[in-house]
Amino acid sequence: MKIPKVACKIEVYAAVNPSEDPGKVRLAVSKVILETDYQYKEGSIKAISHELESISKIQETIKKHRSNRVYRRQMRYNTKGDTTWFYLNKQAAFVDVIAICEEAEESAMGPIKVILHSKDLDKVVDWLAPDDREITG
């Protein structure tokens, strides 16, 4: 599916635990959100993008593993106004695997939180995790 032309803001956060190397956490985050600036402050790594293309790796993984229902359910549950979010497993991301967490505790070292903001949030969600009818129809 073609990337929609919508105004959006994507924020990705990961806590850096005292036992973790900030560089390794930054690497895990960089496997989730591509080509953006990363900031380390107050014990966390933060990345912000205004391009949906920066999370195309997540979209490709959802399509490849047919995990759109899980992502859609999480995003629907976590939607408030023009914002939604979901968690990804930090350790999996470090080894270049995109894996959703339904609860923060599923990622032993803490999750990576992906927050999506857009006035056209439905278009963003439909692109990221298409409805089954859009995939088959």
Residue, then its C-alpha position, 0 to 999 in steps of 0.5 A: m500500500k502506498i504511503p499516504k500523504v498526511a501530516c503526522k508526528i511519530e515519537v519513539y521512546a525507550a527507557v535506558n535502564p541503569s544496566e543498559d548501554p545507551g548506545k545499544v538502546r539507541l541502536a534498538v530504537s534506530k531499527v524501529i524508526l529510520e532516518t531521524d535524530y535521536q536524543y538521550k536525556e533523562g534516562s531515555i532515548k527519544a526519536i521524532s519524525h514527521e514522515l510515515e516512511s520512517i516507520s515503513k519497517i514496522q509496516e513491512t513486518i506487519k504485512k509480512h507476518r500478517s499481524n495487522r489485527v494485533y496492531r489494529r486492536q492495540m492502536r484502537y484501544n490506545t487511541k485518544g483524539d488524534t493520537t494512538w500508541f503501541y509497544l514494541n519489544k526492545q530486545a527484539a528490536f536490538v536484533d532487528v526484529i519488530a515484535i509488538c508487546e500488548e503489555a509493557e511487562e512483556s519486554a523484560m528491559g522495558p518496551i519501545k513506545v511508538i506514538l502516532h499523532s495525526k489529524d488523519l489518524d485513520k489513514v495512518v492506521d490503515w496504512l500501517a496495519p490495513d484492515d483484512r478487507e483491504i488486504t484480501g480485497 
